[in-house]
Amino acid sequence: MSNDPTHQFLVNKIVPIEIGGIDFSFTNASLFMVATVGAAAGFLYLTTSQRSVIPTRMQSVSELSYEFIASMLREGAGSHGMKFFPMVFSLFMFILTANLLGMFPYFFTITSQIIVTFALAVFVVGTVILYGFYKHGLGFLKLFVPHGVPGALLPLVVAIEVISFLSRPISLSVRLFANMLAGHITLKVFAGFVASLSAFGALGIGGAVLPLIMTVALTGLEFLVAFLQAYVFAVLTCMYLNDAVHPGSH
Amino acid sequence: MFVTAAYAQQSTTTEGAEAHDAPAAGEVHTETGVAHEGEHGSGVFPPFDSTHFASQLLWLAITFGLFYLLMSKVIIPRIGGILEKRHDRIAQDLDEASRLKGEADAAIASYEQELANAKAKGHSIADTAREEAKSKSNADRAAVEAELAKKITAAEARIAEIKSKALADVGAIAEETATAVVKQLIGGDVTKTEIAAAVKASAGN
């Protein structure tokens, strides 16, 4: 079934583990989670081990990602939001590395699993809710009551605000998941066309050039999407954290 | 499914014995894979397969938790420290540069002060020299003028002396001439005193 575009999303057990009747097996997804953490942490650790004042190219990459996320968070959630910097930085690096690792042929893309992206989104929104209530108590609920809304419209606006807040974990997770899934399926389908067309002799090989060009172009696009989705996830995380830090400011 | 059905039909028409193999053969041709069943247990779209959700969540929690700890305890303080150090270093270098610039400015100022002093000194030297030259020339001129004046007065005195002497001679000549004239005219003798008186009287006119 090598030509099946969804085959790449199959989860296979590597080390079966069962605790209390629940399957906690170490799967290929788990393996790539470990690989993601190893690659991201290893890169950041090794490139900064020199701690040179004048950075090497690789050290610059690590510093740039640090400053990129720091300025994003400062703009999004203000200086009070900087206490969430480790969280946003970890999320961005984890998702970016996972997306980029997924670009390797035969590698498993953990961000194409809805449960993974949903868990990350719930982690973000859960942090917003917990910190919001911890810091502002019931004042956090001002988040749902925008300023300057006429009294008659208020119930409607509050209802909309509550629904939009509740849909955040879904939109946040589905955006990342669907982008990675759709991109990988599209790549696989076009690459599959190349293989199946070239099976039809010389004419088929000539015709296979078109999907081949498409595959190359899509690969470039997918690298862009891999970065862009990590960026979008981080930006939205900053915006949501801003609600926790400054409720009622919008 | 269309492919499968068509293939199955073809199989049944050509060779009835193979009819029961058709679904398996059809599956090989299912390139879209949307209705791909039987390959794995649950038969749902793999990303929505809930059998592995618990394992995914556990391993995500373990790996991401570890990653978060690594980031917040090791990587972020380290990169933050590097950036801080560089920031301090740049600030220090800027301070040093501004200190050196201050020194250079002071050096320029003192040089200009020296230059101004030297110019002023030069001016004063030139002024004194000019004053000295002027007063010396004035003195010389005064001396020359005084000498000239002395010479003039001496000359004038001499002229006056010569004049008075000449005038005195004029009296004696007149007396002699008058005596001679009188002698010639009247042939008598006239006393010297009379002549002198007469000359004096005429000279007085």
Interface residues (C-beta under 8 A of the other chain):
Chain A: M1 N3 D4 P5 T6 H7 F9 L10 V11 I17 I22 D23 F24 S25 F26 T27 A29 S30 M33 V34 T36 V37 A40 A41 L44 Y45 T48 R51 S52 V53 P55 Q59 S62 E63 Y66 E67 F85 P86 M87 F89 S90 M93 F94 I110 S112 Q113 I114 I115 V116 A119 L120 F123 F177 L181 G192 S196
Chain B: T30 E31 T32 G33 H36 E39 H40 F45 P46 P47 F48 D49 S50 T51 H52 F53 A54 S55 Q56 L57 L58 W59 L60 A61 I62 T63 F64 L66 F67 Y68 L70 M71 S72 V74 I75 I76 R78 I79 G80 G81 I82 L83 K85 R86 R89
